[in-house]
């Protein structure tokens, strides 16, 4: 069972297990459709699962914004924040 499938069958416990195991909260269901678990939750799931994924997405986003330097614009933002401190 995948994270997206766990979201769609309303299995809060399985979603927690996937996330605790380090599953990427922004993983895609397929290259063709490119839906994330958050897309699935918004369409098919419960408010509890949706809230959990939103919280994990925010945590992931804040970490990736500070550590991923592969994007030149992001790198400039990191440098600007570092210099300002």
Secondary structure as a PSIPRED ss2 file (coil, helix, strand):
# PSIPRED VFORMAT (PSIPRED V4.0)

   1 X C   1.000  0.000  0.000
   2 X C   1.000  0.000  0.000
   3 X H   0.000  1.000  0.000
   4 X H   0.000  1.000  0.000
   5 X H   0.000  1.000  0.000
   6 X H   0.000  1.000  0.000
   7 X H   0.000  1.000  0.000
   8 X H   0.000  1.000  0.000
   9 X C   1.000  0.000  0.000
  10 X C   1.000  0.000  0.000
  11 X C   1.000  0.000  0.000
  12 X H   0.000  1.000  0.000
  13 X H   0.000  1.000  0.000
  14 X H   0.000  1.000  0.000
  15 X H   0.000  1.000  0.000
  16 X H   0.000  1.000  0.000
  17 X H   0.000  1.000  0.000
  18 X H   0.000  1.000  0.000
  19 X H   0.000  1.000  0.000
  20 X H   0.000  1.000  0.000
  21 X C   1.000  0.000  0.000
  22 X C   1.000  0.000  0.000
  23 X C   1.000  0.000  0.000
  24 X C   1.000  0.000  0.000
  25 X C   1.000  0.000  0.000
  26 X C   1.000  0.000  0.000
  27 X C   1.000  0.000  0.000
  28 X C   1.000  0.000  0.000
  29 X C   1.000  0.000  0.000
  30 X C   1.000  0.000  0.000
  31 X C   1.000  0.000  0.000
  32 X C   1.000  0.000  0.000
  33 X C   1.000  0.000  0.000
  34 X C   1.000  0.000  0.000
  35 X C   1.000  0.000  0.000
  36 X C   1.000  0.000  0.000
  37 X H   0.000  1.000  0.000
  38 X H   0.000  1.000  0.000
  39 X H   0.000  1.000  0.000
  40 X H   0.000  1.000  0.000
  41 X H   0.000  1.000  0.000
  42 X H   0.000  1.000  0.000
  43 X H   0.000  1.000  0.000
  44 X H   0.000  1.000  0.000
  45 X C   1.000  0.000  0.000
  46 X C   1.000  0.000  0.000
  47 X H   0.000  1.000  0.000
  48 X H   0.000  1.000  0.000
  49 X H   0.000  1.000  0.000
  50 X H   0.000  1.000  0.000
  51 X H   0.000  1.000  0.000
  52 X H   0.000  1.000  0.000
  53 X H   0.000  1.000  0.000
  54 X H   0.000  1.000  0.000
  55 X H   0.000  1.000  0.000
  56 X H   0.000  1.000  0.000
  57 X H   0.000  1.000  0.000
  58 X H   0.000  1.000  0.000
  59 X H   0.000  1.000  0.000
  60 X H   0.000  1.000  0.000
  61 X H   0.000  1.000  0.000
  62 X H   0.000  1.000  0.000
  63 X H   0.000  1.000  0.000
  64 X H   0.000  1.000  0.000
  65 X H   0.000  1.000  0.000
  66 X H   0.000  1.000  0.000
  67 X H   0.000  1.000  0.000
  68 X C   1.000  0.000  0.000
  69 X C   1.000  0.000  0.000
  70 X C   1.000  0.000  0.000
  71 X C   1.000  0.000  0.000
  72 X H   0.000  1.000  0.000
  73 X H   0.000  1.000  0.000
  74 X H   0.000  1.000  0.000
  75 X H   0.000  1.000  0.000
  76 X H   0.000  1.000  0.000
  77 X H   0.000  1.000  0.000
  78 X H   0.000  1.000  0.000
  79 X H   0.000  1.000  0.000
  80 X H   0.000  1.000  0.000
  81 X H   0.000  1.000  0.000
  82 X H   0.000  1.000  0.000
  83 X H   0.000  1.000  0.000
  84 X H   0.000  1.000  0.000
  85 X C   1.000  0.000  0.000
